Amino acid sequence: MHMNNERTQAYGRIVKTLEELGPTKFQPAEQERVREAADTLIFAADLEQARAALEDIDALAEHLVASDRWSEELAHQLVEDVLACGPVTPVP
């Protein structure tokens, strides 16, 4: 598992999001889901190992948008930041 600056920065953005929005935009269990997904991707050797975490963060993002608690843009950024914690980031 190779840690690089991009992965470190993505993890930092997630921590900042949780600190800034956590108390007002997330329920405690949702905050934990985001932390677990980011941690899973940071320590995963490949994205296959992190598939369940990625699927969960996608489901959480969809729920946040559907419940009108988050904008699609903000939810998309959260998913992208979690994905960027992983060992491989797909090329768009």
N, C-alpha and C positions, 0 to 999 in steps of 0.2 A: 504494500500500500504506500503510495507516494503522496506526501503532503506537499502542496504548492501554495503560492501566494493567493491564487484565485480561490482555492478551497477555503483557506483561512479567512479571506475577506468575506466570502459568502456566509460562513458560519458567524462572523462578526455582525453581518447585517441581520441575521436571524435573531441573535441575542438582542440587538438594538430594537428590532421590531417588537420582541416580547417585552422588553423593558418599557418601551414607549406606549404600546397599544394593549399590552397584556391585561392590565386591570380593567380597561374599559371595553375592549373589543373581543376578548377571549374569556371563556369560562375556564376554570382551573384545569379541567380534564383536557380541554383543547390546547392549552399552553403545553401541557405535558406531551400531547401527541406531536406537537411541532418539535419540541426538544428531542423526543425519542427518534423522530424521523431524521433530524439533522445529525444526531449522534450516530445513528445506524449508518448513514451515508459516509460520515467522516471515517468510520472504522471498517467499512466494507472493502473487501479486496476487489470486487467488481459490482456492477450495477445489478447483476442477477441476484446477488446476495441481498440487495436492498429493495427488491421488487415490492414486497409487502409494505414497506415504509412509504415508497413512492405512491402506491395505490391508495394508502390511507391518507396521505397529505392531499392527494387529488380530491378524494371524497370530502375531506374537511373543507377544502377551498370551495368546492361546489356548494356545500351546506352553508358556508358563510355568505356566499353571494345570494343563494336562494332565500335565505332568511333576511335579506336586506341589511345585514350587519357590515358587509364589506362590499366595495366596488369590485367589478371584474378585474380591473387593472391592478388593484392592490392584492387580490387573491392570486392573480397570475404571477406577480412579482414574488410572493411568498413561495409558490411552487418552484419558480425558477431558482430562487436562492437555496432552497432545500436541495434541488437537483444539482446545483453547482457545488455542493458539499461533497458530492460523490467523486469516485476515482476517475470517472470518464464523463465528460459533458458532451452530449451529442452536438454535432455541427448543424445549425439551422438550415 
